[in-house]
Amino acid sequence: MVRTIQEIIQEAFNEVPTITPEKAKEEQDNGALIIDTREINELVLTGKVKDSIHIPRGLIEFQNKETNPNGVEGFTKDKKIILYCAAGSRAALAGKALKDIGFTDVHNLGGFSDWQSKGLPVENIA
């Protein structure tokens, strides 16, 4: 059965629960890992969530410690993982990919602008 990209994205949104920016910040303060799934050029233009880790959507399955011993420190199944991108679709797809490989505590923050609109801390990378 062929599915449209919209159907695939909707399935990802259905499987990965959303989290508010305020709750994401609270969870980050309690040890959750926030991951920016955008491309580097987007981060250069806008900055990123303070203390978040940058892993582009296309590398998410390869940069965690579960599938790669040399992956990002702390990116393990026992951590709460919070993902975001520009609008939420890449974060949802990344979250579904993580769930497919056994991560269970995965959430979609949505877009970077959602975080910014709440006045939460950001940092420049350039």
DSSP file (Angstrom, degrees, kcal/mol; ACC not computed):
  #  RESIDUE AA STRUCTURE BP1 BP2  ACC     N-H-->O    O-->H-N    N-H-->O    O-->H-N    TCO  KAPPA ALPHA  PHI   PSI    X-CA   Y-CA   Z-CA
    1    1 A M              0   0    0      0, 0.0     2,-0.4     0, 0.0     0, 0.0   0.000 360.0 360.0 360.0 124.7    0.0    0.0    0.0
    2    2 A V        -     0   0    0      0, 0.0     2,-0.3     0, 0.0     0, 0.0  -0.697 360.0-164.5 -84.9 134.4    1.4    3.3   -1.0
    3    3 A R        -     0   0    0     -2,-0.4     2,-0.1     3,-0.0     0, 0.0  -0.883  18.1-118.4-118.3 152.4    0.9    6.2    1.5
    4    4 A T     >  -     0   0    0     -2,-0.3     4,-2.0     1,-0.1     3,-0.2  -0.452  28.5-112.9 -80.7 160.5    1.3    9.9    1.0
    5    5 A I  H  > S+     0   0    0      1,-0.2     4,-2.7     2,-0.2     5,-0.2   0.861 119.5  58.4 -60.9 -34.5    3.8   11.9    3.0
    6    6 A Q  H  > S+     0   0    0      1,-0.2     4,-2.5     2,-0.2    -1,-0.2   0.898 106.0  48.2 -62.7 -39.1    1.0   13.6    4.7
    7    7 A E  H  > S+     0   0    0      2,-0.2     4,-2.3     1,-0.2    -2,-0.2   0.893 111.7  49.6 -67.0 -39.6   -0.3   10.1    5.9
    8    8 A I  H  X S+     0   0    0     -4,-2.0     4,-1.9     2,-0.2    -2,-0.2   0.923 113.0  46.4 -65.7 -44.1    3.2    9.2    7.1
    9    9 A I  H  X S+     0   0    0     -4,-2.7     4,-2.6     2,-0.2    -2,-0.2   0.915 111.2  52.0 -64.3 -42.9    3.6   12.4    9.0
   10   10 A Q  H  X S+     0   0    0     -4,-2.5     4,-2.3     1,-0.2    -2,-0.2   0.908 107.9  52.1 -61.4 -41.5    0.1   12.1   10.5
   11   11 A E  H  X S+     0   0    0     -4,-2.3     4,-1.6     2,-0.2    -1,-0.2   0.907 110.0  49.4 -59.3 -41.9    1.0    8.6   11.7
   12   12 A A  H  X S+     0   0    0     -4,-1.9     4,-1.9     1,-0.2    -2,-0.2   0.922 110.0  50.1 -64.4 -44.2    4.2   10.0   13.4
   13   13 A F  H  < S+     0   0    0     -4,-2.6    -1,-0.2     1,-0.2    -2,-0.2   0.878 110.3  51.8 -60.4 -37.1    2.2   12.8   15.1
   14   14 A N  H  < S+     0   0    0     -4,-2.3    -1,-0.2     1,-0.2    -2,-0.2   0.825 114.3  42.3 -68.4 -31.4   -0.3   10.2   16.3
   15   15 A E  H  < S+     0   0    0     -4,-1.6    -2,-0.2    -3,-0.2    -1,-0.2   0.721 107.6  61.4 -89.6 -23.3    2.5    8.0   17.8
   16   16 A V  S  < S-     0   0    0     -4,-1.9    -1,-0.2    -5,-0.1    91,-0.1  -0.906  83.0-134.9-111.6 111.4    4.7   10.7   19.4
   17   17 A P        -     0   0    0      0, 0.0    91,-2.8     0, 0.0     2,-0.2  -0.279  18.8-122.3 -65.4 147.5    3.0   12.7   22.1
   18   18 A T  B     -a  108   0A   0     89,-0.2     2,-0.4    -5,-0.1    91,-0.2  -0.507  21.9-160.3 -85.2 158.1    3.4   16.5   22.1
   19   19 A I        -     0   0    0     89,-1.9    88,-0.0    -2,-0.2    63,-0.0  -0.994  20.3-116.3-137.5 141.9    4.8   18.4   25.0
   20   20 A T     >  -     0   0    0     -2,-0.4     4,-2.7     1,-0.1     5,-0.2  -0.392  27.1-115.7 -74.2 155.7    4.4   22.1   25.8
   21   21 A P  H  > S+     0   0    0      0, 0.0     4,-2.5     0, 0.0     5,-0.2   0.907 116.7  51.7 -57.2 -41.3    7.5   24.3   25.8
   22   22 A E  H  > S+     0   0    0      1,-0.2     4,-2.1     2,-0.2     5,-0.1   0.924 112.1  44.7 -63.0 -44.0    7.0   25.0   29.5
   23   23 A K  H  > S+     0   0    0      2,-0.2     4,-2.7     1,-0.2    -1,-0.2   0.876 111.4  54.6 -67.2 -37.6    6.8   21.3   30.3
   24   24 A A  H  X S+     0   0    0     -4,-2.7     4,-2.8     2,-0.2    -2,-0.2   0.910 108.2  48.9 -61.8 -42.4    9.8   20.6   28.0
   25   25 A K  H  X S+     0   0    0     -4,-2.5     4,-2.4     2,-0.2    -2,-0.2   0.921 111.3  49.8 -62.9 -43.9   11.9   23.1   29.9
   26   26 A E  H  X S+     0   0    0     -4,-2.1     4,-0.8     1,-0.2    -2,-0.2   0.920 112.9  46.7 -59.7 -44.8   10.9   21.6   33.2
   27   27 A E  H ><>S+     0   0    0     -4,-2.7     5,-2.8     1,-0.2     3,-0.5   0.889 109.6  53.8 -66.3 -39.1   11.8   18.1   31.9
   28   28 A Q  H ><5S+     0   0    0     -4,-2.8     3,-1.8     1,-0.2    -2,-0.2   0.917 105.8  53.4 -60.0 -42.7   15.1   19.5   30.6
   29   29 A D  H 3<5S+     0   0    0     -4,-2.4    -1,-0.2     1,-0.3    -2,-0.2   0.740 108.6  51.6 -63.4 -21.9   15.9   20.8   34.0
   30   30 A N  T <<5S-     0   0    0     -4,-0.8    -1,-0.3    -3,-0.5    -2,-0.2   0.167 135.0 -82.1-102.1  16.3   15.2   17.3   35.4
   31   31 A G  T < 5S+     0   0    0     -3,-1.8    -3,-0.2     1,-0.3    -2,-0.1   0.424  77.7 145.5 106.0  -1.4   17.6   15.6   32.9
   32   32 A A      < -     0   0    0     -5,-2.8     2,-0.6    -6,-0.1    -1,-0.3  -0.365  47.5-124.8 -67.7 151.3   15.6   15.2   29.7
   33   33 A L  E     -b   81   0A   0     47,-2.7    49,-2.9    41,-0.1     2,-0.5  -0.877  19.1-157.5 -99.8 120.8   17.5   15.5   26.5
   34   34 A I  E     -b   82   0A   0     -2,-0.6    19,-2.7    17,-0.3     2,-0.5  -0.875  10.9-165.2-100.1 128.4   16.2   18.1   24.0
   35   35 A I  E     -bc  83  53A   0     47,-3.2    49,-2.0    -2,-0.5     2,-0.6  -0.955  14.5-148.3-120.7 127.8   17.3   17.4   20.4
   36   36 A D  E     -bc  84  54A   0     17,-3.0    19,-2.2    -2,-0.5    49,-0.2  -0.843  11.8-172.9 -90.4 117.8   17.1   19.9   17.6
   37   37 A T        +     0   0    0     47,-3.0    20,-2.1    -2,-0.6    21,-0.2   0.285  46.5 110.8 -98.1  10.1   16.4   17.9   14.4
   38   38 A R  S    S-     0   0    0     46,-0.3     2,-0.2    18,-0.2    -2,-0.1  -0.219  77.0 -91.3 -76.7 172.3   16.8   20.8   11.9
   39   39 A E    >>  -     0   0    0     17,-0.1     3,-1.3     1,-0.1     4,-1.3  -0.516  37.9-109.2 -81.7 154.9   19.7   21.3    9.5
   40   40 A I  H 3> S+     0   0    0      1,-0.3     4,-2.3     2,-0.2     5,-0.2   0.829 116.0  60.7 -57.2 -36.8   22.7   23.2   10.6
   41   41 A N  H 3> S+     0   0    0      1,-0.2     4,-1.4     2,-0.2    -1,-0.3   0.833 102.9  53.0 -62.3 -30.2   21.9   26.2    8.3
   42   42 A E  H <> S+     0   0    0     -3,-1.3     4,-2.0     2,-0.2     5,-0.3   0.900 108.7  48.8 -69.8 -40.6   18.7   26.7   10.2
   43   43 A L  H  X S+     0   0    0     -4,-1.3     4,-3.0     1,-0.2    82,-0.4   0.883 107.0  55.7 -66.0 -38.5   20.4   26.8   13.6
   44   44 A V  H  < S+     0   0    0     -4,-2.3    -1,-0.2     1,-0.2    82,-0.2   0.891 112.4  43.7 -60.4 -39.3   23.0   29.3   12.3
   45   45 A L  H  < S+     0   0    0     -4,-1.4    -2,-0.2    -5,-0.2    -1,-0.2   0.866 132.3  15.8 -73.4 -37.5   20.1   31.6   11.3
   46   46 A T  H  < S-     0   0    0     -4,-2.0    -3,-0.2     1,-0.3    -2,-0.2   0.627  93.1-129.4-116.1 -16.8   17.9   31.2   14.4
   47   47 A G     <  -     0   0    0     -4,-3.0    -1,-0.3    -5,-0.3     2,-0.3  -0.477  28.7-104.6  85.3-170.1   19.9   29.7   17.2
   48   48 A K  E     -E  123   0B   0     75,-2.5    75,-2.6    -2,-0.2     2,-0.1  -0.923  40.3 -65.3-148.2 170.1   18.6   26.7   19.2
   49   49 A V  E >   -E  122   0B   0     -2,-0.3     3,-2.2    73,-0.2    73,-0.3  -0.410  69.1 -97.3 -58.4 131.7   17.1   25.8   22.5
   50   50 A K  T 3  S+     0   0    0     71,-2.1    -1,-0.1     1,-0.3     3,-0.1  -0.301 106.0   5.6 -56.9 131.7   19.7   26.4   25.2
   51   51 A D  T 3  S+     0   0    0      1,-0.2   -17,-0.3    -3,-0.1    -1,-0.3   0.593  97.6 136.7  68.4  14.1   21.6   23.3   26.1
   52   52 A S    <   -     0   0    0     -3,-2.2     2,-0.4   -19,-0.1    -1,-0.2  -0.444  52.8-122.6 -81.7 165.5   19.9   21.2   23.4
   53   53 A I  E     -c   35   0A   0    -19,-2.7   -17,-3.0    -2,-0.1     2,-0.7  -0.890  16.6-132.9-109.0 139.5   21.8   18.8   21.2
   54   54 A H  E     +c   36   0A   0     -2,-0.4   -17,-0.2   -19,-0.2   -19,-0.1  -0.839  37.5 153.5 -96.8 116.4   21.8   19.2   17.4
   55   55 A I        -     0   0    0    -19,-2.2     5,-0.1    -2,-0.7    -2,-0.1  -0.891  39.9-130.5-137.1 107.2   21.2   15.9   15.5
   56   56 A P    >>  -     0   0    0      0, 0.0     3,-2.5     0, 0.0     4,-0.7  -0.187  26.1-108.9 -57.0 150.5   19.7   16.4   12.0
   57   57 A R  G >4 S+     0   0    0    -20,-2.1     3,-1.0     1,-0.3     4,-0.3   0.842 116.7  59.7 -47.7 -42.3   16.6   14.3   11.3
   58   58 A G  G 34 S+     0   0    0      1,-0.2    -1,-0.3   -21,-0.2     3,-0.1   0.599 110.5  40.9 -68.4 -10.8   18.6   12.1    8.8
   59   59 A L  G X> S+     0   0    0     -3,-2.5     3,-1.7     1,-0.1     4,-1.2   0.435  80.7 103.2-114.1  -1.8   21.0   11.0   11.5
   60   60 A I  T << S+     0   0    0     -3,-1.0     3,-0.4    -4,-0.7     4,-0.3   0.831  81.8  50.5 -56.7 -38.2   18.8   10.4   14.5
   61   61 A E  T 34 S+     0   0    0     -4,-0.3    -1,-0.3     1,-0.2     3,-0.1   0.694 115.7  43.9 -72.7 -17.4   18.8    6.6   14.2
   62   62 A F  T <4 S+     0   0    0     -3,-1.7    -1,-0.2     1,-0.1    -2,-0.2   0.550 103.7  60.4-105.4 -11.0   22.6    6.6   14.0
   63   63 A Q  S  < S+     0   0    0     -4,-1.2     9,-3.3    -3,-0.4     2,-0.2   0.353  81.1  96.0-104.6   6.3   23.7    9.1   16.7
   64   64 A N  S  > S-     0   0    0     -4,-0.3     4,-1.4     7,-0.2     3,-0.4  -0.598  78.9-121.1 -94.5 160.3   22.2    7.4   19.8
   65   65 A K  T  4 S+     0   0    0     10,-2.5    11,-0.2     7,-0.4    -1,-0.1   0.676 106.0  66.5 -72.5 -18.2   24.1    5.1   22.2
   66   66 A E  T  4 S+     0   0    0      9,-0.6    -1,-0.2     1,-0.2    10,-0.1   0.875 116.7  22.6 -73.0 -37.0   21.7    2.2   21.6
   67   67 A T  T  4 S+     0   0    0     -3,-0.4    -2,-0.2     1,-0.3    -1,-0.2   0.552 132.3  38.1-104.8 -11.1   22.7    1.8   17.9
   68   68 A N    ><  -     0   0    0     -4,-1.4     3,-2.6     1,-0.1    -1,-0.3  -0.902  60.4-156.7-145.1 110.1   26.1    3.4   18.0
   69   69 A P  T 3  S+     0   0    0      0, 0.0    -4,-0.1     0, 0.0    -1,-0.1   0.755 102.0  51.8 -58.1 -22.4   28.6    3.0   20.9
   70   70 A N  T 3  S+     0   0    0     -6,-0.1     3,-0.1    -3,-0.1    -5,-0.1   0.248  89.4 120.3 -96.0  11.7   30.2    6.3   19.7
   71   71 A G  S <  S-     0   0    0     -3,-2.6    -7,-0.2    -7,-0.3    -8,-0.1   0.036  78.4 -53.2 -67.8-178.4   26.8    8.1   19.6
   72   72 A V    >   -     0   0    0     -9,-3.3     3,-2.1     1,-0.1    -7,-0.4  -0.346  64.1-108.3 -62.5 128.3   25.9   11.2   21.6
   73   73 A E  T 3  S+     0   0    0      1,-0.3    -1,-0.1    -3,-0.1     3,-0.1  -0.338 103.4  16.9 -58.5 132.4   26.5   10.8   25.3
   74   74 A G  T 3  S+     0   0    0      1,-0.2     2,-1.7    -3,-0.1    -1,-0.3   0.336  86.4 123.1  86.7  -7.2   23.3   10.5   27.3
   75   75 A F    <   +     0   0    0     -3,-2.1   -10,-2.5   -12,-0.2    -9,-0.6  -0.599  44.3 132.6 -89.1  78.3   21.2    9.7   24.2
   76   76 A T  S >  S-     0   0    0     -2,-1.7     3,-1.6   -12,-0.2    -3,-0.0  -0.814  71.9-105.6-129.5 164.1   19.9    6.4   25.6
   77   77 A K  T 3  S+     0   0    0      1,-0.3    27,-0.5    -2,-0.3    28,-0.4   0.728 114.3  62.6 -63.3 -23.4   16.6    4.6   26.0
   78   78 A D  T 3  S+     0   0    0     25,-0.1     2,-0.3    26,-0.1    -1,-0.3   0.528  91.7  83.7 -83.1  -3.8   16.4    5.3   29.7
   79   79 A K  S <  S-     0   0    0     -3,-1.6     2,-0.5    -5,-0.1    26,-0.3  -0.692  85.6-113.7 -96.6 149.5   16.3    9.1   29.1
   80   80 A K        -     0   0    0     -2,-0.3   -47,-2.7   -53,-0.1     2,-0.5  -0.728  36.3-154.8 -75.5 127.5   13.3   11.3   28.3
   81   81 A I  E     -bd  33 106A   0     24,-3.0    26,-2.5    -2,-0.5     2,-0.5  -0.930  12.1-171.7-112.3 127.3   13.8   12.5   24.7
   82   82 A I  E     -bd  34 107A   0    -49,-2.9   -47,-3.2    -2,-0.5     2,-0.3  -0.981   9.6-167.2-121.1 123.3   12.2   15.7   23.5
   83   83 A L  E     +bd  35 108A   0     24,-2.8    26,-3.3    -2,-0.5    27,-0.7  -0.812  10.5 169.8-112.5 148.0   12.5   16.6   19.8
   84   84 A Y  E     +bd  36 110A   0    -49,-2.0   -47,-3.0    -2,-0.3   -46,-0.3  -0.978   5.9 165.6-148.3 164.1   11.8   19.8   17.9
   85   85 A C  E     - d   0 111A   0     25,-2.3    27,-2.1    -2,-0.3   -47,-0.1  -0.440  61.9 -59.2-144.9-139.3   12.4   21.2   14.4
   86   86 A A  S    S-     0   0    0     25,-0.3    27,-0.5    -2,-0.2    25,-0.2   0.859 126.2  -4.9 -86.1 -38.6   10.9   24.2   12.6
   87   87 A A  S    S-     0   0    0     23,-0.2    24,-0.4    24,-0.2    -1,-0.0   0.481 102.9 -95.6-134.8 -10.1    7.3   23.2   12.7
   88   88 A G  S  > S+     0   0    0     22,-0.5     4,-2.2     0, 0.0    22,-0.2   0.149  96.0  99.0 117.5 -20.4    7.1   19.7   14.3
   89   89 A S  H  > S+     0   0    0      2,-0.2     4,-2.5     1,-0.2     5,-0.2   0.941  87.7  43.7 -69.6 -47.0    6.9   17.3   11.3
   90   90 A R  H  > S+     0   0    0      1,-0.2     4,-2.7     2,-0.2    -1,-0.2   0.883 113.9  52.8 -64.4 -36.2   10.6   16.3   11.3
   91   91 A A  H  > S+     0   0    0      2,-0.2     4,-2.6     1,-0.2    -1,-0.2   0.909 109.6  48.6 -64.0 -41.6   10.5   16.0   15.1
   92   92 A A  H  X S+     0   0    0     -4,-2.2     4,-2.5     2,-0.2    -2,-0.2   0.929 112.6  47.7 -63.3 -45.2    7.5   13.7   14.8
   93   93 A L  H  X S+     0   0    0     -4,-2.5     4,-2.2     1,-0.2    -2,-0.2   0.903 113.1  48.4 -63.4 -40.9    9.2   11.6   12.1
   94   94 A A  H  X S+     0   0    0     -4,-2.7     4,-2.2     2,-0.2    -1,-0.2   0.906 111.1  51.5 -64.6 -40.8   12.4   11.4   14.2
   95   95 A G  H  X S+     0   0    0     -4,-2.6     4,-2.5     2,-0.2    -2,-0.2   0.902 109.3  49.1 -63.0 -41.5   10.3   10.5   17.3
   96   96 A K  H  X S+     0   0    0     -4,-2.5     4,-2.5     2,-0.2    -1,-0.2   0.913 109.4  52.6 -64.6 -41.4    8.6    7.7   15.4
   97   97 A A  H  X S+     0   0    0     -4,-2.2     4,-0.9     2,-0.2    -2,-0.2   0.909 110.4  48.3 -59.7 -42.0   12.0    6.4   14.2
   98   98 A L  H ><>S+     0   0    0     -4,-2.2     5,-2.5     1,-0.2     3,-0.7   0.911 110.8  50.2 -65.6 -41.8   13.2    6.3   17.8
   99   99 A K  H ><5S+     0   0    0     -4,-2.5     3,-1.6     1,-0.2    -2,-0.2   0.892 105.2  58.3 -61.9 -38.2   10.1    4.5   19.0
  100  100 A D  H 3<5S+     0   0    0     -4,-2.5    -1,-0.2     1,-0.3    -2,-0.2   0.760 107.7  46.9 -63.7 -24.7   10.6    2.0   16.2
  101  101 A I  T <<5S-     0   0    0     -4,-0.9    -1,-0.3    -3,-0.7    -2,-0.2   0.238 133.0 -85.2-103.6  13.9   14.1    1.1   17.6
  102  102 A G  T < 5S+     0   0    0     -3,-1.6     2,-0.2     1,-0.3    -3,-0.2   0.419  79.8 136.9 108.2  -2.3   12.9    0.8   21.1
  103  103 A F      < +     0   0    0     -5,-2.5    -1,-0.3     1,-0.1     3,-0.1  -0.585  22.6 176.5 -73.2 140.5   12.9    4.3   22.7
  104  104 A T        +     0   0    0    -27,-0.5     2,-1.2    -2,-0.2    -1,-0.1   0.726  62.6  63.5-116.7 -32.5    9.7    4.7   24.7
  105  105 A D  S    S+     0   0    0    -28,-0.4   -24,-3.0   -26,-0.3     2,-0.4  -0.584  71.4 141.2 -99.8  72.5    9.8    8.1   26.4
  106  106 A V  E     - d   0  81A   0     -2,-1.2     2,-0.3   -26,-0.2   -24,-0.2  -0.936  24.8-178.5-121.2 134.7    9.8   10.3   23.3
  107  107 A H  E     - d   0  82A   0    -26,-2.5   -24,-2.8    -2,-0.4     2,-0.6  -0.945  23.7-132.3-135.9 153.8    8.0   13.6   22.9
  108  108 A N  E     -ad  18  83A   0    -91,-2.8   -89,-1.9    -2,-0.3   -24,-0.2  -0.927  13.5-175.9-109.5 114.3    7.5   16.2   20.2
  109  109 A L  E     -     0   0A   0    -26,-3.3     2,-0.5    -2,-0.6   -25,-0.2   0.710  35.6-141.8 -77.0 -22.3    8.0   19.9   21.3
  110  110 A G  E     + d   0  84A   0    -27,-0.7   -25,-2.3   -22,-0.2   -22,-0.5  -0.850  52.5   0.1  99.0-128.7    6.9   21.1   17.8
  111  111 A G  E >>  - d   0  85A   0     -2,-0.5     3,-1.2   -24,-0.4     4,-1.1  -0.667  60.9-119.5-104.0 155.9    8.7   24.0   16.3
  112  112 A F  H 3> S+     0   0    0    -27,-2.1     4,-2.4     1,-0.3     3,-0.3   0.850 114.1  61.7 -55.6 -36.5   11.6   26.2   17.6
  113  113 A S  H 3> S+     0   0    0    -27,-0.5     4,-2.6     1,-0.2    -1,-0.3   0.792  95.4  60.7 -64.4 -26.9    9.2   29.2   17.4
  114  114 A D  H <> S+     0   0    0     -3,-1.2     4,-0.6     2,-0.2    -1,-0.2   0.920 108.7  43.4 -63.4 -42.5    7.0   27.5   19.9
  115  115 A W  H ><>S+     0   0    0     -4,-1.1     5,-1.4    -3,-0.3     3,-1.1   0.937 114.8  49.3 -65.5 -48.7    9.9   27.6   22.4
  116  116 A Q  H ><5S+     0   0    0     -4,-2.4     3,-2.3     1,-0.3    -2,-0.2   0.877 102.0  62.0 -59.5 -40.1   10.8   31.2   21.5
  117  117 A S  H 3<5S+     0   0    0     -4,-2.6    -1,-0.3     1,-0.3    -2,-0.2   0.709 101.4  53.6 -63.9 -18.8    7.3   32.5   21.8
  118  118 A K  T <<5S-     0   0    0     -3,-1.1    -1,-0.3    -4,-0.6    -2,-0.2   0.388 114.3-117.1 -94.2   2.2    7.4   31.5   25.5
  119  119 A G  T < 5 +     0   0    0     -3,-2.3    -3,-0.2     1,-0.2    -2,-0.1   0.751  58.9 159.0  71.0  23.8   10.5   33.5   26.1
  120  120 A L      < -     0   0    0     -5,-1.4    -1,-0.2     1,-0.1    -2,-0.0  -0.431  50.3 -76.6 -80.3 158.0   12.5   30.4   27.0
  121  121 A P        +     0   0    0      0, 0.0   -71,-2.1     0, 0.0     2,-0.3  -0.237  52.3 176.7 -64.9 135.7   16.3   30.4   26.8
  122  122 A V  E     -E   49   0B   0    -73,-0.3     2,-0.3    -3,-0.1   -73,-0.2  -0.854  12.2-153.1-127.4 165.0   18.0   30.1   23.4
  123  123 A E  E     -E   48   0B   0    -75,-2.6   -75,-2.5    -2,-0.3     2,-0.2  -0.996  14.9-125.2-140.6 147.6   21.6   30.2   22.4
  124  124 A N        -     0   0    0     -2,-0.3   -80,-0.1   -77,-0.2   -79,-0.1  -0.584  10.7-162.4 -84.8 152.8   23.4   31.1   19.2
  125  125 A I              0   0    0    -82,-0.4   -81,-0.1    -2,-0.2    -1,-0.1   0.538 360.0 360.0-110.8 -10.0   25.7   28.6   17.6
  126  126 A A              0   0    0    -82,-0.2    -1,-0.1   -83,-0.2   -82,-0.1   0.467 360.0 360.0 -88.5 360.0   27.7   31.0   15.3
